[in-house]
Amino acid sequence: MGDAKNFPGFLSDLMVKWLDFFERDTVDKITYLGLFTWKDTVSKKKTIKSKKKVVLDANNKIFIRTLPSEYNIYFNEISESCLQVLIIQSLEIGAKRTVFEYYYSEETFSKERKELM
């Protein structure tokens, strides 16, 4: 795909490996790359359960290209072997957001079955 030195400095080696592993054939469709974090929010209805909200890091985001539909990828590195990936795809009727957790071991990634959002 590309050498790590061709990517923005905020992308870690694990993030570059994930891009190479999953997006090698679709790299030309990516419109933004960036980082994200989680913010805990409390419901106004005073429920016991709190929700997590995705917060995009405006300082660590890079525009790649303009295309008719957006395909944005944001990362949250949990550890040297655990990576959360948020993909936002624009569709004709709105946007689709998915967040999955991936584990890297022995030169391969495994994806958690349950979506985080």
Buried (B, 14 or more C-beta within 10 A) or exposed (E): BEEBEEBBEBBBEBBBBBBEBBBEEEBEBBBBBBBBEBEEEEEEEEEEEEEEEBEBBEEBBEEBEEEEEBBBBBBBBEEEEBBBBBBBBBEEEEEEBEBBBBBBEEEEBEEEEEEBE
